[in-house]
Amino acid sequence: MAKEIAHKRHFLTVFRRWEALFKRADRGDPEADKWFIAEYYKSLGHLSEYGLERLTDELKARCTF
């Protein structure tokens, strides 16, 4: 159980970094944030901490700011 909680915390930390890197037009709407995070976790929650870090690196390398 503690491992699952730590994994979710890491995911939220990474997600907050993504929010800083990749600005969203609807950012700041608590209801939108809740659903947005839940959908991303459903899609990407299976990734390990290392996998999330690698995905972040790939996004930064491929995305245009």
KOLSE-743037 format. One record per residue: chain; x, y, z of N, C-alpha, C in turn; residue number from 0. Coordinates in pm, whole numbers, m for minus. Each point is the difference from the previous one (the first is absolute). Layout:
// KOLSE-743037
  mol     n.x     n.y     n.z    ca.x    ca.y    ca.z     c.x     c.y     c.z  seq
    A       X       Y       Z       X       Y       Z       X       Y       Z  NUM
...
This chain:
// KOLSE-743037
  mol     n.x     n.y     n.z    ca.x    ca.y    ca.z     c.x     c.y     c.z  seq
    A      82    m119       0     m82     119       0      87     126       0    0
    A     106      m1      79      89     117       7      68      22    m134    1
    A      34    m109     m69      65      11    m131     m97      64    m101    2
    A    m127     m38       6    m100      57     m90     m19     150      26    3
    A      m1      38     127     m15     142      35     122      79     m48    4
    A     119     m56      19     122      66     m46      m1      16    m152    5
    A     m49    m101     m70      m7       6    m146     m97     110     m43    6
    A    m115       9      63     m96     105     m34      56     139      30    7
    A      72      14     110      62     128      33     102      39    m106    8
    A      80     m97     m43      99      28    m104     m70      42    m129    9
    A    m107     m72     m35     m75      35    m121     m51     144       9   10
    A     m56      39     114     m51     137      17     113     103      m9   11
    A     116     m33      54     115      89     m10      40      19    m145   12
    A       8    m110     m75      34       8    m142    m107      78     m75   13
    A    m126     m26      30    m108      69     m68       8     150      24   14
    A      32      42     121      14     143      30     116      60     m80   15
    A     107     m77     m18     110      48     m85     m48      18    m142   16
    A     m82     m96     m49     m55      12    m135     m84     125     m12   17
    A     m79      29     102     m84     121      m4      85     126     m13   18
    A     116       0      66      90     116     m10      65       6    m138   19
    A      34    m115     m55      66      m4    m131     m96      23    m116   20
    A    m118     m58       9     m96       1    m110    m128      69      47   21
    A      m8     129     m19    m113      79      49    m131     m42     m66   22
    A    m106     m11      81    m134     m32     m49     m87     125       8   23
    A     m87      16     m97     m88     116      m2     m99       0     117   24
    A     m43    m119      43     m99      m7     109      64     m21     137   25
    A     129      21       7      73     m19     125     m57      88     110   26
    A      m8     m55     119     m50      76     113    m145     m29      34   27
    A     m68     m71     m88    m138     m42      27      10    m129      81   28
    A     m32       3     130      18    m119      84     m74    m124     m52   29
    A    m118      19     m54     m77    m114     m52      69     m59    m123   30
    A      46      86     m89      70     m48    m120     131     m69      41   31
    A      72      59      97     125     m61      46     m23    m140      54   32
    A    m105     m16      80     m30    m130      61     m22    m105    m108   33
    A     m81      30     m99     m30     m98    m106     120     m22     m91   34
    A      74     106     m27     117     m10     m86     104     m94      62   35
    A      28      21     128      97     m85      71     m50    m144       4   36
    A    m127     m21      29     m56    m135       8      12     m73    m133   37
    A     m27      69    m110       9     m64    m132     144     m33     m36   38
    A      92      90      32     141     m29     m27      48    m116      86   39
    A     m44      m5     126      42    m112      86     m56    m132     m53   40
    A    m122       2     m50     m59    m121     m55      82     m49    m119   41
    A      51      92     m79      77     m36    m120     147     m29      30   42
    A      57      70      96     145      m7      21      41     m51     138   43
    A     m97     m30      85      30     m41     137      77    m130      12   44
    A      m1     m79    m106      73    m127       2     152      19     m13   45
    A      42     119     m44     142      24     m18      72      10     134   46
    A     121     m51       4      83      12     120      48     145      13   47
    A      62      30     113      57     133      19     100      29    m111   48
    A      84     m98     m32      97      17    m109     m73      24    m132   49
    A    m106     m75     m25     m77      17    m123     m59     138     m12   50
    A     m51      53     109     m55     136      m1     108     104     m28   51
    A     117     m22      57     111      93     m24      44      m6    m145   52
    A       9    m119     m57      36     m16    m142    m105      65     m89   53
    A    m128     m20      32    m107      63     m78      12     151       6   54
    A      30      55     116      20     144      14     114      47     m90   55
    A     111     m73       0     113      36     m85     m41      m3    m148   56
    A     m74    m102     m39     m45     m12    m140     m94     115     m38   57
    A     m92      34      89     m92     110     m26      75     131     m17   58
    A      98      26      88      76     122     m10      80       6    m130   59
    A      51    m114     m43      80      m4    m122     m84      17    m126   60
    A    m124     m47       4     m83       0    m120    m101     113     m11   61
    A     m33      62     112    m104     103      m1      57     136     m32   62
    A     m79      80     m67      37     138     m32     m67      91     103   63
    A      79      89      56     m52      91     101     m25     136     m63   64
